[in-house]
Amino acid sequence: MRSDLTARARIRDAALARFGADGVPGTSVRAVAADAGVSAALVLHHFGSKDGLRQACDEYVLDGFSSEGDLGEVLQAATPVRRYLARSLLDGTASASALFDSIVARTEDWLAGGEAEGWVRPCSDARARAVTYVSWLLAPLVLGQQVGRLLGGDPAETGVAVRGAVAGLEMLTHGLFADDRFLTAYSEVHNGR
């Protein structure tokens, strides 16, 4: 992620941290302003409203994708970004849905590029693959308390995030099952056999 120290960037960074900790509904413009060391009027000058501030945070998260659209870039970012992403996806708003849709679309394009280059295996349903991949990567953040309890820390913190990422990459790279019995059984049930 890019770093800058403009007032706008300080406000956005304060909002990322505060929204990640308290959620968008539980955060006031005044609290963000206080965290950024500016006036509430300056927050409104730069972003227009709390919704405008949230949109700027969403855009910042999406800008964190590599040019290829790899969600891993975002998830390796600073803890406030990961916490913001987790909280914002849980709030059930149209903004949360739009953010998730953008992440899935970028991931679908990234995986399609990998398939064309030969480092991603072809699949029968590219959209479902992208949705599932994104869901798997975001699950530790959304289920933070439960994941942290079993892995020994906050999954928004780097050490636990890396531990989970390595396990996930091993499964995605080498596979989890040694044969196709579960896929075959599912296909038979799904196809009505």
N, C-alpha and C positions, 0 to 999 in steps of 0.2 A: 504494500500500500504506500502511496505517496505520503510524504510528510511535509507540512508547511505550518507556519506559525501565524498566519493572518488571523484577524479577529473572526472572520467567517469560519475558518478551519478550527479554531479553538472552540467556537460555539458548537459546531458539528460534532467535534470529538467529545465535548461535555454531554451533548445530547445522546450520542452513542452509549456512553457509560451510564447515564441516568436512565435512559429508556431500557437498557439492558438490565439494570438493577431493579427498577420500579415499574417497568412497562410504560407504554405510551399513555394509557388512561391515568396512571398514577403519577405522572410527571407534569409539573407546571412549567410554563415558560420562565417564570421567576427563578425556579430551582435550577434550570439549565443556565440561565444568565449568571446566577451566583456562582455556580461551578466553573463557568468560563471566565469569571471576573469582569463581566460587562453588565450593562443595564438591560432590563427586559425590552426597552425600546429599541436597543441595538439588535437584539435577537429578531424582533418583528421587522425592523428595517431590512435585515438581510434575508429573512425567510418568509415574511408575511404573516405566518401563523404557525401554530404547533404542527399542523398538517404539512405545511411547507417544509418545516424542519425535519419531520419524519421522512418526507420525500427525498430530501437532500441526503439523509442517512442511508436510505435504500439505494440511491444512486451511487453513493460512496462504496457500499458493499458490492454492488454489481460491477463497479469499476475495478474492484480487486480481482476479478477474474483475469486469468492470463488471456492473451490475445486468442488462444485456442478455446477459451471458455471452461477451463478446468476449475471445478469447485474447490479442489484441494488448495489452491492459492488463497482463497477466502478463508478456509478453515485453518490455515497456518498463520493467519493474521493475528494481530494483538487480541488479547482476551476480551476487551470491550466490544470488538466487532463480533466475536463469536457469541458473546452473551446477548448482544443486540439482536443478532440473527435468530437465536433461540426464542427470545421473548416476543419478537415481532411476529414470528410465524405462528405463535400460539394465540394471538389475540383475536383471530377470526374476522378481521376486517377485510374490506375490499383491497386495501393496501397490502395486507399480508398475502392475500391470494395473488395479487399482481406480482409481488416479489417472488413468491414461489414459482409462478408461471414463467417468469423471466429466467430464473435459475434453471428450471427444467429445460426450457428452450435452448439456452446456451449450452447446457450439458448434452442435450440431444445432438446439437451440431458438432460439438467436440467429439462425441463418441462416433458419429457418422464419419468424421474426418479420420479418426483412428481406424475405423473399419476399412476405409478406402486405402489407408497407408499400410494396413496389415497388422497393426498392433492391438486391435480390438477384434474379437471374434464376431462374425455375423450372427444375427438373431432374427427371430420371426416377428418381433414387434418392437421397433426402435423406440416408440414413445413409451411403452411400458418399461423398457430397459432403462431409459433416462429417468423416469419417475421413480423407479425402484432404487437406482443408484443414488439419486439425490436423497431419497428417504433414508437409505442406509447411512449415508454420510452425516445427515442432520440428526438422526435419532439419538446419538449420545448427548447432543446439546439439549434437545427437547426433553429427554428423559434423564437430565443431569443428576438429579438426586439419587435415582436408582442406580444409574451407571457408576456414579462416584462412590456410592456405598460399596459396590462390589469390586471396583478397580482401585479403591484407595485414594480418592481425591476428587476434586472438582474437574469434570471433563472439559470445562472451558479453560482450564490451566494446561499449559503445554505438555507436561510430563504424562498426564493421564490421556490427553488427546493423542499423543504419539503412540502410547501403548495400544489404544484402541485402533488407531490408524494402521499400525503394523499388522495386527490381527486381521483387520478387514482386507488389507492389501494381499496378505497371504491367501485368504479365502478366494478373493477375486482373481488372483493370478494363477494359483495352483488348483483351485476348486476345493470344495468342502467334502464332497462325496467321492468315493473311489469308483463307483459304478453308477449306472443310470436307473437303478430300481425305483427310486422315488419319482423321477420324471416319467418313467414308463407307467407306473401305477396311476399317477395323476392323469396322464394322457388317456389311459383306458377309462377312468371314471368320467373324465370330462367329455370324452367322445362317446359315452354311453355304452361301452362294452361290458 
